[in-house]
Amino acid sequence: MPQRTILIIDDNDDLRENTAELLSLGGYKTLTAENGKKGVAMILSEKPDLVVCDIMMPELDGYGVLHLVRKNPEMEDVPFIFLTAKTERGDFRKGMEMGADDYLTKPFEEHELMNAIESRLRKYEVLNKKYAGAGSLNELANDLRSNGMLTLDLEKYVAESYLKKQTVYAEGKRPRYLYYVVSGKVKEFKIHEDGKEYIVDLYSAGDFMGYMALLEERNYEESAVILEDAEILLIPGDEFMDMVYADISIASKFIKIIAQNIKEKENRLLNLAYSSLRKRVAKALVEIDDKFNKGGINAGLEISREDMAHYIGTATESLIRTISDFKSEKLIEVKEGRIRITDLEKLKNLLY
């Protein structure tokens, strides 16, 4: 990981230099500015990874620095920690309302500053990470949870056992839970007006399910049914929503990814409508391998040909013929019903 740059803005020479020395010893590259005007100029020119800023300064106070920084599109998201000798709650509230990320009262302990900086940098990294694909919300939730930004203690929830073909939730029903797959596999699908099933998504161990309906405050638009005997945690939806909306930046990230996922689903429908069957089957094999094997050991894909056809949007007979072609071309192997990808790169190249 590249060395992080921290800018300290403070008119107190001793505190500024001592803080810079402390952070340098902690492995950070440090920059300093003795007043708000110089601090703003340095933020815009040096683009630090995080700013530690005093509030009470001549010429331009900390609030003014924060206001100018948040107005700049390039630096509007930079983590910002206020330092102040004042302890009134009004100062704390004003800073946080303006967009500060944290607030330390002087004098502070060294570990308090280091912990604040480390936690804010972790949060900034997660919230600015580019998430893509159908599993992006799961990835975000797991990143937030592992970094302590989503206080979701999975140990306190009891896993429910589900058998193959059992329904987890049904289209049109009001959501009550966030679901976490401990083991097994689940399909999420819609039934079209002509009675045909279309698989929207697939889930396996480590995935969250049912979050779209909770976050959008709507009834389920899909149904979820067990593909392989599963253990699933049922997390009360209101607990999950309270955790998300406790931090507006986290809520905003979830909403952005929802919008992104909607666009990706629209693109997938276009792909189903206009791409060749070979491309559609190749894309489905790559996606299902990623969902079920998650980049691990290629143990093969255990999914019925009917369900795979529903995921692709084609007839089962057409899928079987294409799989047979891929097998002849040595792109895949088929043993005991399991499909194992043998040439992932060539299969991916069929998409273009």
C-alpha positions in Angstrom: 0.0 0.0 0.0 1.4 3.4 -0.9 2.4 5.8 1.9 -0.5 8.0 3.0 -0.1 11.7 3.2 -1.6 13.7 6.2 -1.8 17.5 6.3 -1.8 19.1 9.7 -3.2 22.7 9.9 -2.6 24.4 13.2 -1.4 27.9 14.3 0.3 26.4 17.4 3.9 25.7 16.3 4.6 23.1 19.0 1.4 21.1 18.6 1.7 21.2 14.8 5.3 20.0 14.7 4.8 17.4 17.5 1.8 16.0 15.7 3.7 15.8 12.4 6.6 14.0 14.2 4.1 11.5 15.8 2.5 10.7 12.4 5.9 10.4 10.7 6.9 7.8 13.2 3.6 6.1 12.5 4.6 5.6 8.9 2.7 8.6 7.3 4.1 11.3 5.1 3.3 14.6 6.8 2.7 18.1 5.5 2.1 21.2 7.7 0.5 24.6 7.4 0.4 27.3 10.1 -2.9 28.9 9.1 -6.2 28.1 7.3 -5.4 30.0 4.1 -2.1 28.2 3.6 -3.8 25.0 4.5 -6.5 25.3 1.8 -3.8 26.1 -0.8 -1.8 23.0 0.3 -4.9 20.8 0.2 -5.6 21.8 -3.4 -2.0 21.5 -4.6 -0.8 18.4 -2.6 -4.1 16.5 -2.4 -3.4 14.8 0.9 -5.2 11.6 1.9 -6.5 13.1 5.2 -6.6 16.6 6.9 -6.1 17.2 10.6 -7.2 20.8 11.2 -7.5 23.1 14.2 -10.7 25.2 14.5 -9.6 28.4 16.2 -7.1 30.0 13.9 -6.5 33.6 12.6 -7.2 34.6 9.0 -9.3 31.6 8.2 -10.7 29.2 10.9 -11.2 25.5 10.6 -14.8 25.8 9.6 -13.8 28.1 6.7 -11.2 25.5 5.6 -13.7 22.7 5.7 -16.3 24.8 3.8 -13.8 25.6 1.0 -12.6 22.0 0.7 -16.1 20.5 0.5 -16.9 22.9 -2.3 -14.0 21.6 -4.4 -15.1 18.5 -6.5 -11.6 17.0 -6.4 -11.3 17.1 -2.6 -14.9 17.1 -1.4 -14.6 13.6 0.0 -11.1 13.9 1.7 -11.4 12.7 5.4 -11.3 15.7 7.7 -10.6 15.6 11.5 -11.1 18.7 13.6 -8.9 19.6 16.6 -10.1 22.1 19.2 -9.5 23.1 22.8 -13.2 24.0 23.1 -15.5 21.4 24.5 -18.9 22.9 23.9 -21.3 20.5 22.2 -22.4 23.2 19.7 -18.9 23.3 18.2 -18.9 19.5 17.8 -22.4 19.6 16.2 -21.5 22.4 13.8 -18.4 20.7 12.6 -20.2 17.4 12.0 -23.1 19.1 10.2 -20.6 20.8 7.9 -19.1 17.4 6.9 -16.3 16.8 9.3 -15.5 13.1 9.8 -14.2 13.2 13.4 -13.5 15.6 16.2 -10.8 15.5 18.8 -10.6 17.8 21.9 -7.1 19.1 22.9 -5.2 17.8 24.8 -5.6 14.4 23.2 -3.8 11.1 23.7 -1.5 9.9 20.9 -3.4 6.7 20.4 -6.7 8.7 20.1 -5.3 10.6 17.1 -3.8 7.5 15.5 -7.0 5.5 15.9 -9.1 8.3 14.5 -6.8 8.6 11.4 -6.6 4.9 10.8 -10.4 4.4 11.0 -11.1 7.4 8.7 -8.6 6.2 6.1 -10.1 2.7 6.1 -13.6 4.2 5.7 -12.4 6.5 2.9 -10.8 3.5 1.1 -14.1 1.5 1.3 -16.4 4.3 0.3 -14.2 5.3 -2.7 -13.6 1.7 -3.8 -15.1 0.9 -7.2 -17.6 -1.9 -6.7 -18.9 -3.6 -9.8 -21.1 -6.6 -10.7 -24.1 -8.3 -9.2 -22.2 -9.0 -5.9 -21.1 -5.4 -5.3 -23.6 -4.8 -2.4 -22.4 -8.0 -0.7 -18.8 -6.9 -1.2 -19.5 -3.5 0.2 -21.4 -4.9 3.2 -18.6 -7.3 4.0 -15.9 -4.6 3.6 -17.9 -2.3 5.9 -18.4 -5.1 8.5 -14.7 -6.2 8.4 -13.6 -2.6 9.0 -16.0 -2.0 11.8 -18.1 0.5 9.9 -21.2 -1.7 9.9 -21.6 -3.1 13.4 -23.2 -6.3 12.2 -22.3 -9.1 14.7 -23.4 -12.2 12.8 -22.6 -14.3 15.9 -25.7 -13.1 17.7 -28.1 -14.4 15.0 -29.2 -18.0 14.9 -29.0 -19.8 11.5 -32.2 -21.3 10.1 -32.0 -24.5 8.1 -33.6 -24.5 4.7 -34.2 -27.6 2.4 -33.8 -27.7 -1.4 -36.8 -26.0 -3.2 -37.9 -24.3 0.0 -38.9 -20.6 -0.4 -37.0 -18.0 1.6 -39.1 -15.0 0.4 -41.7 -14.5 -2.2 -42.5 -11.8 -4.8 -45.0 -9.2 -3.5 -44.3 -9.9 0.2 -43.1 -7.1 2.5 -39.5 -7.5 3.6 -38.8 -8.3 7.2 -35.2 -9.5 7.2 -31.8 -9.2 5.7 -30.6 -12.7 4.9 -27.0 -14.0 5.2 -26.1 -17.3 3.5 -23.9 -19.3 5.9 -23.9 -22.4 3.6 -25.7 -23.7 0.5 -27.0 -22.0 -2.6 -30.0 -19.9 -3.4 -31.6 -18.5 -6.6 -33.6 -15.3 -6.9 -36.0 -15.2 -9.8 -39.1 -13.6 -11.4 -42.0 -15.2 -13.2 -42.8 -13.5 -16.5 -46.4 -12.9 -17.7 -45.9 -15.9 -20.1 -45.2 -18.1 -17.0 -41.5 -18.5 -17.8 -38.9 -18.2 -15.0 -36.1 -15.7 -15.2 -33.2 -16.0 -12.6 -32.2 -12.6 -11.5 -29.3 -13.6 -9.2 -27.6 -16.5 -7.5 -26.2 -16.6 -3.9 -23.8 -18.8 -2.0 -21.9 -18.8 1.4 -20.9 -15.3 2.4 -23.6 -13.5 0.5 -26.3 -11.2 1.8 -29.8 -11.4 0.3 -33.0 -9.3 0.3 -31.3 -6.0 0.8 -32.7 -4.3 -2.3 -36.3 -4.4 -1.0 -35.2 -3.2 2.4 -33.1 -0.3 1.1 -35.7 0.8 -1.4 -38.6 0.3 1.1 -40.7 -1.7 -1.2 -42.2 -5.2 -1.5 -40.1 -8.0 -3.0 -40.0 -7.9 -6.8 -38.4 -11.4 -6.9 -38.7 -14.7 -5.1 -35.8 -16.6 -3.5 -35.8 -20.4 -3.4 -33.1 -22.8 -2.1 -31.0 -24.6 -4.8 -28.9 -26.6 -2.3 -29.7 -27.3 1.4 -28.7 -24.1 3.2 -28.1 -22.5 6.5 -29.3 -18.8 6.5 -29.2 -16.1 9.2 -32.3 -13.9 9.5 -31.2 -10.4 10.5 -34.1 -8.1 11.4 -34.5 -5.5 8.7 -35.0 -2.5 11.0 -31.7 -3.3 12.7 -29.9 -3.4 9.4 -31.5 -0.1 8.3 -30.6 1.6 11.6 -27.0 0.6 11.0 -26.9 1.9 7.4 -28.6 5.2 8.1 -26.5 5.8 11.3 -23.9 7.1 8.8 -25.2 9.1 5.8 -22.0 8.5 3.8 -22.5 4.7 4.1 -26.2 5.1 3.2 -25.2 7.1 0.1 -22.7 4.5 -1.0 -25.4 1.8 -0.7 -27.8 3.9 -2.8 -25.2 4.6 -5.5 -24.5 0.9 -5.9 -28.3 0.2 -6.1 -28.5 2.6 -9.0 -25.4 1.0 -10.6 -26.9 -2.5 -10.1 -30.2 -1.4 -11.8 -28.2 -0.2 -14.8 -26.2 -3.4 -14.9 -29.5 -5.5 -14.8 -30.8 -3.4 -17.7 -27.6 -4.1 -19.6 -28.0 -7.8 -18.9 -31.5 -7.8 -20.3 -30.1 -6.1 -23.4 -27.5 -8.8 -23.6 -30.2 -11.5 -23.4 -32.1 -9.8 -26.2 -29.2 -9.1 -28.6 -26.1 -11.2 -27.9 -25.6 -14.6 -29.6 -26.4 -17.7 -27.6 -22.7 -18.6 -27.4 -21.9 -15.3 -25.8 -24.8 -15.5 -23.4 -23.8 -19.0 -22.3 -20.1 -18.1 -21.9 -21.1 -15.0 -19.9 -23.4 -17.1 -17.6 -20.7 -19.7 -17.0 -18.2 -17.0 -16.0 -20.7 -15.2 -13.8 -21.9 -18.4 -12.1 -18.4 -19.6 -11.5 -17.6 -16.3 -9.9 -20.7 -16.4 -7.7 -20.3 -20.0 -6.5 -16.6 -20.5 -6.5 -15.7 -16.9 -5.6 -12.3 -17.0 -7.1 -11.3 -20.1 -5.1 -10.7 -23.7 -6.1 -12.5 -24.6 -9.3 -14.7 -27.4 -7.9 -17.1 -27.2 -10.8 -20.6 -25.7 -11.1 -23.4 -27.8 -9.6 -26.5 -26.2 -11.0 -29.2 -27.8 -13.0 -29.3 -27.2 -16.8 -32.9 -25.9 -16.3 -31.9 -23.3 -13.8 -28.9 -22.3 -15.9 -31.2 -21.9 -18.9 -33.5 -19.7 -16.7 -30.5 -17.6 -15.8 -29.5 -17.1 -19.4 -33.0 -16.8 -20.8 -33.0 -19.6 -23.3 -34.4 -23.1 -23.9 -32.8 -25.9 -21.9 -32.2 -27.8 -25.2 -30.3 -24.9 -26.7 -28.2 -24.5 -23.6 -27.3 -28.2 -23.6 -26.2 -28.0 -27.3 -24.0 -25.0 -26.5 -22.4 -26.7 -23.5 -21.6 -29.7 -25.7 -19.9 -27.3 -28.2 -17.9 -25.7 -25.4 -16.9 -29.2 -24.2 -15.7 -30.2 -27.7 -13.7 -26.9 -27.9 -12.1 -27.9 -24.5 -13.3 -24.7 -22.8 -15.1 -26.8 -20.1 -15.3 -30.3 -18.7 -18.5 -32.1 -17.7 -18.2 -34.8 -15.0 -21.1 -36.2 -13.1 -23.3 -33.3 -14.1 -20.8 -30.7 -12.9 -19.4 -28.2 -15.3 -15.7 -27.2 -14.7 -14.2 -24.4 -16.6 -10.9 -25.4 -18.1 -10.0 -22.3 -20.1 -11.4 -19.3 -18.3 -9.6 -16.7 -20.5 -10.8 -18.2 -23.8 -14.3 -18.3 -22.4 -14.2 -14.7 -21.3 -12.9 -13.8 -24.8 -16.1 -15.1 -26.3 -17.9 -12.2 -24.7 -16.3 -9.6 -27.0 
